[in-house]
Amino acid sequence: MVAGRKLFVLETPLKEQQARDDTVTEPHSFIPTLAAPYLTPFIGRQTEVDGILRLLQDPNCQLLTLVGVGGTGKTRLALQVATHLHAAGYHLAIVDLQPVPSADLLAVAIIDAVGLPRKRAEEPARQLVHGLQARELVLVLDNFEHLLDGVDLISELLAAAPHVTMLVTSRVVLGLQEEWLYPVGGLHFPDASSTPAEAESLAGYDAVNLFVTCARRVRPDFQLESEAEGVVRLCRTVEGMPLAIELAAAWAGSLTATAIADEIERDLDFLATPRRNVAAKHRSIQIVFQRTWQLLTPEERAVFKRLSVFRGGFDRAAAEYVAGASLATLAGLVDKSLLRRGAGGRYEIHELLRQYAEEQLAQTAADQVDAHDRHSSYYADFLYEQINELTTQQRGALARTATELDNIRVAWQWATRQAKLADLARAAMAFFAFCQGQSRYREGVEALAAAFHALADLPTSPTCNQTCAELLTGRGWLELRLGRIDQAAQALEMAATFYETGDLLPVPVMGSDPAAALPLVAVIRGDYAGAEAAAERAWQSASARNDPANLALTGYSRTSAAIALGKYSEALQYAEDTLALTKAVGNQWFLAYVYNHLGEATQALGERAAAKEYYKSSYAIRQEFADPEGMAVALNHLGELALLDHDFAQARDLYQQSLAIYQEIGDQGGLVQALQGLGLAAWRLDDEAQARHHLQRALQLAATAQLTPLVLSVIVEIGLFLLEDGLAEQGWSALAFAFHHPATDQATRVRVQASLSHYRSSANLVDSAHAEQPADQSSALDALVSALTTTLALSSAETGQAATPPDEAQESPPPPAHNALSERELEVLRLLAAGHSNQEIANALVVTLSTVKAHCNNIYSKLDVRNRLQAIGRARELGLLS
């Protein structure tokens, strides 16, 4: 900004907004993280800044694209506008799309920048739309031109989020009806009709000021008075293009402005000739790139073109390994403005320069392949060297890996496309652990699945079998996180088969053994005896091979099975053994899980005070890791203790906190438990309307997600509620069914037995019902869920109380009857239900990824749902998957 310019501050809001209640706390604060400070100042362009701000004030302008050829300063201009908006109090989020390799990751990039919690069971695009639809936000999307396949997401987001305004920079118009365009050209420069004779008069031209500022960085004694003619010629040649001016000024240390202009103009006519597919303005920047390239030493050229394989920056060690870059060569490239050296010593390449270098690299296929091979190998080694830290979720390793995520993605994709077994073998477990620790479950599942399929055609070998087993095991754990139990079981069982048939052993890092995860699958399915047996086998196996990391995971599974079976003394011992193992392997993050188990066991044994301390310790660990899911788990446990202590108001507060978290992250099991707890708290606080609503909602969600043990737990609470409400027949029928169902855990059975002392005359109903259990438990359970849902709704109507309490008014009403799905949509729906990703469905149906996404959107719309999980549940309700 030129000294003395007055900052433009908005006097009116972007949109007409209603006054907001200051007592409402938003879940996220959208304070922008601006790009790293530029080494050159923002010069001029006050007219453009003011014009863009005025357009953004127009209520009809929801999408404004700053469009222009690369190098015109669109990013700097957008950030300057964002600075004004931020100073005026607007919520902003700035998304650098330069390192995003494809439109498939567009939603993920925006989610990460905005700070929305990741929802396991929801597609990123749907999560983004739902997360922003009620928000007021200015979203700056920088460098959109290579992600044009993602414009449908932009249109959908604009339609769903009327208070979101987008400021986009792109070399190509987005082509949307909602789009307003603001062409961005070069800085103001002296044109041919003006012949300023003195340097003082030239100071009014922004292009001249930029060149002088940059030139003085490499030549402090640069004087405009002695170089005025050459500077004017140069600025005219590049038409005031900021990037071209900066690149040209980098040579001011060794060439005069006239000599620089001569070099550029020498090739200008060549590029201005018949190449119709090159825009006129783009010809100037190409000349700058070409002349810069020609003036590099052979070593600098060789290094720079190989650096084009990096994304999101790189450090000196990576540049040396991948491109053979010495420190002197890197310094020379920085001096010539081909590289930027940022915070922490990382180097960055402007995307246009990177693309130009990439074109040079592609001219020699062998060099191109070698550069990508070395890049892939480097980041496979990078992951492998941190495998122990990543699998134990050490925060330093997680942070280092997050910094290199863009490079890791590119390296993983290359290794997958080329079926580079050695690289995938080194990276598999570490990449899985990172995805798990960063809640990147869906991205991890798709990457691991793609790598597994890439190795399918390779000749069988111990290394290939081991890598396939690790890819499948990692996928299985992540599928569990997403609540896709069948897919998790399939992947884990296939992994176990690879280990068994190949006579192989899991590497001794946490999470590599599928046998440690399979008992958890059995617990979730309600097969507690099977879980206990599987956990014992896994324990013996891990003990025999002296694998403490997987032994700790197996101990967790063994404790889970013991708790479900009511073997609380054994569970306590198992949990204490697991605690010692977890501390020995140094996994602070996993300690929270163990503390929860210790709390559950001690609570069941009557030691509530000790249990509370364990839950509080679990909460503190996950709070330190900024892990909302782990915090919510502990809150649910603490809420249960508050209920047992008859502190119902405290229980309600704890469950409301966990409910808010689970609604954000989409964890269906946790959401069911929070709603169930809220129902019980409301019941004891004599708020029957909320009690009915919460319990009914919990039952519906558990049934939709097919979480049978949780369904049965909710049924018991509803049965007891109905007994107190005077509906004895319905209440005892529910209790009898749940008591004798094979998937009911011991704690739930104890809950039923404890309640019998209050209803001695009716206790025989539970016992007599045992002989009447239906052969088809699944159908009977569905029928009972439907009946109880109706009973709760009817009892609410009869008492004249509201069906939907105020604190959950935002939840959607029951969906209307669905519109007919087409045959193709039904086919896609069945593949969704089978757990396939969008890419897998596209491959199976031989269609494009965008076509699959369109079918999914149609399915969601017709079924009136928001995500895959809801679509599958709704489809089952309607019999579409039978």
N, C-alpha and C positions, 0 to 999 in steps of 0.2 A: 504494500500500500504506500503510495507516495505520501511523504510527510505533509501534514496539514490538511489532509482529506478528512472530512467529517464522516464518522461511521453512520450508516443508514440503519435506523432502528424502526421496526414495524410499530405502527401506532394502533393497528387493528389486527385481530386474529386472522389466521389463514382461512378459517371456516367459521360460520356462525355457530357458537357453542353455547349450550345451556350451562348455567352455573353449576359447578360441581360441589358436592358435600365435602368439606374439608376433613371430615372425620373418617372418610373412607380411605383406606390405605391400599394403593395399587400394589399388586404382587411384584412388579418390577419397576425400576426407575430407568427410563431410557435416556441415560446420559451418554452422549456420543463419545467414542474413543477416536479422536482425530488421528489421521495418519502421522507418521513420524515427521517432525519439523523439517521443512525443506531448507537446504543450504542457501538458496537464493530467495530474496524477498518476493512477495506478491507485488507486481508492478502494475499500477493503473487499473484499467477496466472498471472504473466506478460506474460508468454508464451501463455496462452489461450487468453488474451486480444489482443496480437499482431496477433495471428492466426485469430481471428474473424475479426479484422480490415482489414487484408489482403483479406479475403474472401469477405467482403463487398465492397472492391475496384474492384472486378471482375465484369465487366459490365454484365455478364451472371447471376449473383447471385442477384435476386430481392427479394427472400424470404429465409432467413436463420433461421432455428429453432435450438435453444439450447435445446437439448433433454436429459433427464436423470430422474432418480427416484427423488421423492420429497425429499427435504432436501440437495441436492447437491450444492446449492448456485447459481442456474441459475439466479435468480433475481438479486442478488448482482453483478454477472458477467456482466449481460446485462446493468445494471445501470453504471457500471464502463466503459464499452465500450461507452455508451451514453455520459458520461462525457467527454471522449476524443473527440468524434464527435462534441459535443457542443462547446468545446474549439477551435476546428478547423473551426468553423463557419457554421456548417451544421444546417439546420432547423430540429427540432425534435419534436415529440409528444409522450409522454409516457402514456400508458393506463393500469391501474391496473384492470385486469379482475376478480380478486379474488371475489369481492362482487357482480358481475353480475350473477343473478340467472339462466339465461337461454340464449340460442342463440338468442332468439327473441329480446333481448335487446343489442346484440352485436353492431349493427350499432349505436344505441343511445349512448352507452358508448364511442365509438370512436368519434362520432360527438361532444359530450360534452368535451372530452379531447382535441380535435383539436381546438375547438372553432368555429365550423361552425354555422352560424345562423340557427335556425330551420325554415323549410318551412312547412307551415300548410298543403298544399294540396299535399305533396309529401311523399311517403313512405321513412322511414329513410334510408333503404338500397340504394335506388335510389339517395336520397339526398347526401349520403356519396360518392357514386361513382362519381356523377357529381361535387361535391364539391372539390374532390381531383384529378380529371383526368388531370388537367393542372398544378398541384402543384409539387414542388420538396421538398421531405420530407422523413425523416427516421422515420418510425412508429414503436415504440417498444410496442409489445403486450405481457403483462406479465401474466402468469398463464392461459394458453389457454385450458388446458386439459379437463375441464368440459364443453367446448363450441364447441365440435367437430362437432355438427350439423350445425355450422355456417361457415364451411370451404368453402362452395360455395361462400359466400360473399367475402372471402379473394381472391379466384381465380378470381372472377369477377372484384374486385378492381385492382388486379395486371394487368389484361388485359386492363383495361380502363385507368389506370394511370401509364404510363411507367416510370415516374420519381419518383415514390414512391418505397422506399425500406423498407422491413419489417424485423425486428429482433424479433423473437417470442421465448418465453420460454414455455415449455410444458413437461409434463411427458410422453406424447404419441406423436408419429409423426403425422403430419397432413394428410399425405397420398396424397399430391398433386404433380402433375408432376413438378410444378415450385419449389418445395421445395428442398433446400440444407440442409443437416444435420450436426450439430456439437455436437457430444456426450460430455456430461459434467459428469465427475466422481467426486470423492472426491479430496481433497487437497493432495498434495504430502506427503507421510508418509514413514517411514522406513519399508521396506518389510522384509520377513523372511530371505532373503539371506544376509541382511545387519545387522551387530550387532555393532552399534556405542556404544562406551564405555563411552564417555564423553559428558556432557551437551553442550559443545561448538560445537561439531560436529552436535548435534541435531538441532541447530538453523537454519540449512539450510533446514529444512522440514517445509513446510507451515502448515501442520496439527498440528505439535507440537507447533509452534508459536501461533496458534489460541487458543489451549487449555491453554497454559500458560497465554495468555492475558486475557481470560475469567476467569480463575481460580483466578487470582489476583484481580478481581473485588469483589469476595466474600471472598477471603483470601489474603489480601495484602502481607503477608510474605511468600507466596508460592515460593518455590525454586525448580527449575528444577533439580538441582544437586542431591537432596535427593529423588526425585520421578521419575527419568529418566526411570527406568524399567517399572513402572506402566503406565507412559504416553505413552511409546512406545507400550505396550500391548493394551492399550485403543485405540490408533489411528489405530492400525492394525485391531482391532475387528470391528470398525465402518468403516473401509476402507477410512479414511480421510473425511468422510461425515461431512460437516460443521455444519448442524443443530444438528446432533447427538453429535458432539464434544461440542457444546454450551450447550446442555441439560446436558451432562455428567459433564461438568465443573461447572455447577450450584451446584453440590453436593460437590465440593471441600472444602466448608466451614465446612463440617461435616465428610467427608470420604476422605481417601487417594486415590491417583490415582490408586493404586493397588486394593483397596477395590472396587472402582467404576468399574474397569475392571473385577474383580471377579463377581460382580453382573450382568454385561452384558453378560459375557461369560457363566455364569451358564445356561442361556436359549438359547444360540446361536444354539446348536445342535438341540434343539427341533424345531425351526423354519426352520432349514436347511433341515429337513426331507421331506417326500414326497409331500408337498404342491406345486404342479406344477404351480398353477396359481399365485404364489407369486414369483416375480423376486428375484434373489439371493441378490442383493444389498438392496432390500426393506426389507429383513429379518432383517438386522442390525438395521434399523431405527425402525422397529416394536419392536424389543427387547428393545430399548431405551424407546419407548413409554410405553411398558408394565412394565418395571422396574420402570419407573417414576411414573406410575399409582399406582403400588403396594406400593410405598414408601409414597404416599400421605395419609394424615389422612382421616378418613371416611367423615368428613365434607368437606374437600377439594375435594374429589372425587364427592360428591353429587353436590357441587357447579359447579365444572368444567364441568361436563357433561351437565348440564343445560345451561351453558354459550354457548354451541354449537349452540343454536338457533339464536344467534345474527349474523348479517352480517355488515361488514364495521365498526366494533367497537361499543363501548357502554360506558356509564358513570356509576358512582358509584350508582346513584339512580336506574337506569335500572337494574343493576346487583343485587341490593338488592331486588327489587320487583320480578324479573323473577326467580332468582336463589337462593334467600335467602342469598346472599353473604354479610358478614360483611367486614369492612375495613381491619381487621386483616387477614381474609381469602384471600382477594384480594392481600394483600401485600405478603402473603406466596406464592401465585401462581406466582407473579411477581418474587420473589426471586428464584423460581425453574424454571424460564424461560418458564413457561407455558403461561404467559401473558406478553405483552409489554405495558408499560404506556407511551403514547405519549403526544403530545402537548395538553394543555387545560385539562389535567387529564383524557383523554379518554383512555380506555383499548382496546387492540387489541390482537387477537389470530392468530397465524400462521395457514394458511388454513389446513395444514396437521394435526396439533394438533386438530383443530376444528373438522375435519372429524373423527379423532380417538375418540374424546369425543362424537361425535354424534353417533358413533357405540355403545359406552357404554350406551348412553341414550336409544337407540332403543331396548336394551335388556329388558327394562321394559316398556311395552306399556303405562301403566297408567302414568308413569313419563313423557314419551315423549309427550303425549297429554296435560298433565297439564302444561309442560314448554311452549309449543307452545300457549296454551290458555292464559297463563299469559303474554307471549310476545305480542300476538295480543291485549290483553286488555290494556297493558301498552301503546302501541303506538296509540291505539284508543283514550285513555285518553290524550296522548301527543298532538294529533291533536285537540281534542275537547277543551282543555285548551287554545289553540291559535286561536280558530275559529274567534273571533272578529278581531284579528290582521291580520289573513290571508285573511279574506274576505275584509279587507280594505287595503290589500297589503302593510303591514308594513314591511320594509326591514329587521328588526331584526328577525321577525317571519319567513320570507322567508328563511333567512340564516340558522336559527336553524333547520328548517324543511329539507332544502337541506342537511345538515350534516347527518341527520338521514334517508335519503331517502332509502338507502338499507334496513334498518330495516323496514321502513314503507311498502316497497314493499312486503317483506316476510310476514309481519303481515297482510297486505291486502289480499294477496293470500291465507293465511291460513283461515282468516275470510270468504273469499269467498267460498273456498272448503268446509268448515264446516258449511256454512250458519249461521255464528254467528251474529245474528240480532243485538244484543246489541252493539257489536263492530262497525259494519257497520253503525249503526244509529248515533254513536258518531263521526265517522270519515268522513262521506259522504261529508258534505258541506265544511269542512276544506280541505280535500284532493282535491276536485274540485277547490277550490280557489287557492291552491298551484299550481296545474297544469296550471291554467289560468295565474297566475302571472309569472310563469317560462316558458311559451310558450310550455308546454308539452301537447299540445292539443290532439294529436293522442293517446299517452299513457293514458291520462285521459279518453278519450272516451272509449277505450277498457276496462280499469279497471272498470269504472262505469257500463258499459254494462254487464260485467261478473258478477258483484255483483248483479245487478238487476235480472238477470236470475237465480242466485243462490237462491234468495228469492222467486222466483215464486211459488215454491211448498210448502212454509210454510203456515200454517193456517192464515187466514185473521185476522188482529188485527190492532188497531190504530197505534201502533209503526211500524209495517210492512208497512202499507199503507203510513205513513209519510216518512219512509226511502226510499221506492220505488219512491215516488214523488220527493224527494231530489236528488236521483241518476239520475232520468230522467231529472230533471231541469238542473243539472250540465252538463249532457251530451248534452242537447240542446244548452246551451251557448257555449260549446266547438265545437259542430258541426257548429255553426254560424261562429266561428273563422276559421274553416277549409273551409268555403264557401259551405258547404253541406246543402243548405237551406231546401230541402224537409225533410232530416233526422232530422234537427233541429226542424222543425215544428211538425213532428210526435212525437218526444220525449217530447217537451214542451206541446203539446195538451194532451198526455197521462198523464203527470204530473198533469196538471190542472184537469183532470178527477179524479185522485186519491184524490186530495184535495176536490173536490166537492162531490164525492160519499161517502167519509169517513167523511164529515163534519169537515175537518181539516183546519188549518191555517198554512201558511209558518212561519218558525221560523224567528224572526226579525233580520236577518243578510243579508248583501248585496248579491244578486244573488239567493236567495232561492225561489223567487216568479216567476213562469213561465209566469204569466200575464204581468210582466215587460218586458219580452223578445219577446213575440208574436207580439207586435206592430212593432218591428224592422224587423221581418220576413215579415210583410205586406209592410213595406217601401221598403225593398229590392226587393220585388215582384212587386212594383209599385201600390199597392192598398193603396193609400194615405188616402182616406176617411175611409176605414176599419181600417187603422192604427190609425187614429185620434180617432175613436170611441172606439177601444180597449184600447188605452192609457188612455182615459178619465175614462173608467170603472176601469182600474187598479189603477189609481190615487185615485179614490173615495174609492176603497177597502182598499188600503194601508193607506189612511188617517183615515178611520174608525177604523182600528185596531192599529193605532198609531205606524206605522212601518217606521221610518225615513230612514233606510238604503235602503229598497226596494222602498220607495217613491222617493229617489234620482234617482234610476235607472229608475223608471217609468217617472220621470220628464225628463230624457234624451230621452226616447222613445217619450214622448209627444212633446218635442221640435223638434225631428227629423221629426215627422209627420207635424207639423206646418210649418217648413221650406220647406218641399216638396210641401205643398199646397200654399206657398207664403204668409202665414199669419205671416209676419215678426215681427210686433209689439207684437202679442201674443207669438211668439217664443222667443222674447227677454225677455218678462216677465217670461215665463216658465224657460228659462235658468237662469235667476237671482234667481228664487225660488230654482232651482236645485243647484245652486252655494251655497246658504245658507245651504241647507240640507247636501251637500257634505262636507262642512267645519265642520258642526255640528257633523257628524259621524266620522270625522278625516281621510278621505280617500284622501290623497295627490295625489296618483296615478290617481284616477278617476277625479280629478280636471282638468287634461289635456283635457279630453273629454268635460267637461263643457266649458272650455275656447274656444275650437274649435267652439262649438255651439254659444257662445256669439259673437265670431268673425264672423261667418256666418250671424247671425241676424243683427249685426251692419253694416256689409258690405252691406247687401241687403238694409238697410235703408240709405245708402249713407255715413256712418261714417267710411271711410277707415282707418284713422289714429288710431281710437280706435280698429278697427278690427285687425290691424297689431300688436298692443300691446298684444291683447288676444292670437294671434297665437304665438307670441314670448314667452309668458308666458307658453303656452302649450309645446312648444319645450324645454324650459329650464327644465320643470318638467320631461319630458321623458328622457332628456339627463342625469339628475341626477339619474334616475332609470336605466340608460343604456338600454333603451327600444328603439331599432331601429325603430320598427313599428310606435310608437307614434311620433318619430322624423320625420319620412317620411310623416306622415299625415300633420303635421304642415308645413313642407317644401312645400307640394303641395298647401296648402292654401296661403302661402307667395308667391309662384310662381304665383298664380292667381292674387293676388294684384299687383305684378310687371307688369303683362300683362295689367291690367286696367290702371296702371300709365304710360304705354308705355315704361317701362324700360325693353325692350325685352331681352337684353343681361343678365340682372340680373335674369329674369324669366327663361331663358335657363339654367343658372347655378344652380338655385334652383331645377328645375325639373330634371336636370341630377343627382344631389345628391340624390333626392328621388328615381329616377329610379334605381340607383346602389343598394340602400337598398332593394327595392322591388324585384329586380332580385335575391337577396340573400335569402330573406325570403319566396318568392313564393306567396305573396299576390296579387291575380289576380286583384281585384278591384283597389287597389292602383297603380298597374302597369299600368292599363288602363288609370287612371287619369294622371299619370306622362307622359306617351307617348302622350296623347292628349295635355297636356300642352307644351311638347316639339315640337309637330307639330305646334301649334299656334305660339310659339316663333320663330321657323324656318321660318314660313310663313311671319311674320312681319319683319324678318331679311333678306327677299328676298332669302332664300335658299329653293326653291320649291322642290328640290329632297328630302331633309330631311323631309320637311313638309308632302309630300305625303307618304313617308315611315312610319313616325311616326303615322300618322292618320290611314293608312291602317292597321298597326300592332295593334293599339289600338282597331280598329273595330273588327278585327279577334279574339283578346283575349276576348273582352267583349262578343262576340257572343258565343264563345266556352264555356265560363263559365256561359252562360245564365244569365248575369247581365243586364236585359232588360233596366232599366233606364239609365245605363251607355251606352248601345248600342245606345239609342236614342240621348243622349247627343253628342256622337261622330258623329252620322249621321248629326246632325245640323251643326257641325263645318265643316264636309266634304261638306255639301250642300253649305255653304257660300264660302268655298274654291273653289268649282266648278263654282260658279257664277262669281267670280273674274277671274277664268281661262277661261271664255268664254263659259262654258258648262251650259247655262242657263236652258235648259230643265231638265237635270239631277239634277242640283242644286235645282230648285224649286220643283221638284218631291220629293226629299229627305226632304226638309224643310216642305212641306205640310204633308207628312206622319208623321213625328215626331211631328209636331205641334198638330195634332189631335189624336195622339195615347193616349189611356187612362193612360198609365204608364209613360208619360212624366211629369216630375216635373215642378213646376211653374217657377223656375229659367231658365230652358231651353226654356219654352214658351216665357218668357220675352226676352231672347236672340234672338229668331226669330223675335218677334215684333219690337225690337230695330233696327234690321237690315233692316226692311222694308222701313225706311226713305231714305235709299240709293237706293232703287229699287222700287220707287212709281208706275211706270208703270206696274210692274209685281206683285204688292201686291195682286191683286185679285186671283192669282193662289192659294195662301194659303187658302183663304176663299172658293173658289169654290171647292177645293179638299176635303173639309170636307164632302161633300155629296157622295164622291166616295170612302170612306174608306171601305176596304174589310171586309167581315164577318169573315174570318179566319185571324186574326191579326198575329198569330204566323207564318204561312206559308208566309204571305206577308212580314213580317219582315225578314225572312230568305232569301227570294228572293231579297229584297232590299239590304241586306248586300252583297250578292253575286254580284249583279250588280254594286254596288259602289266599291267593291274590284277590279272588272274587269276594271271599268272606271279609277280608280287611276293608275292601272298598265299600261293601254293603253296610258293614257296621259303622263305618264313618258316615255314610249317607243317613243312616237311621238316627244317629245322634245329632245330626245337623252341623257337624264340625267340619272345618275346612280340610279338604283332602291334601292340599299342598301347603305346608307351613311356610312362613315368610322367609326363613333362612335358606331355603332351597328352591325359591321360586324360579331360579334360572334353569332348573333341570327341565328337559324336554318332556312334553306330555306323551302318552302312548301313541305310537305311530299309526296313521290311518292305513286303510287297506292299500296294498301295493299295486302299482301299475304293472301290467304284464311285461315280463322280461322277454327279450328276443332269444332265439336259440343260441346265438353267439354269446350273449350276455350270460345265459345260464351256463354255458361252457366255461366262460371265464370265472363265474361264481364258484363252480365246482373245483376249479384249480386253485382258487383262493382258499377254499375250505381245506384243500389238501396241503396248504402251507407253502405254495410256490410263490416266489417273488415275481414282480412285474416282468423282469427280464426273462425269467424262466418260462413264464406264460407266453411271452412274445416268441421265444424260441420254439415252444411246443406247438403254437398255432401258426407259426411262420408269418407273423405280422410285425409291425414296428412297435417300439416301446410306447410311442405316443398313442398308437391305436389302443393298446391295452389300457393306458391311463384314461382314455376317453370312455372305454367300456366300463371301467371301474367307477368313474364319475356318474355315468348313467345308472349304474346299479345302485350307488349310494342314494342318488336322487329318487329313483323309483321305490326304493325300500324305506326312504325317509330316515337314513342313518348317516353317520359321520365318518365311519372308518371301517376297516376290514372286519374287526371283531364283531362290531354291531351288525354288519351286513350278514355275517355267517350265523349269528344268533337269530336274527330276524328271519333268515331263510329257513332255518330249522323250524322256527315257529310256524311258518307258512307251508312247511312240507316240501320246500323246493329242493332239498338235498336228500330226500328219501330215495 
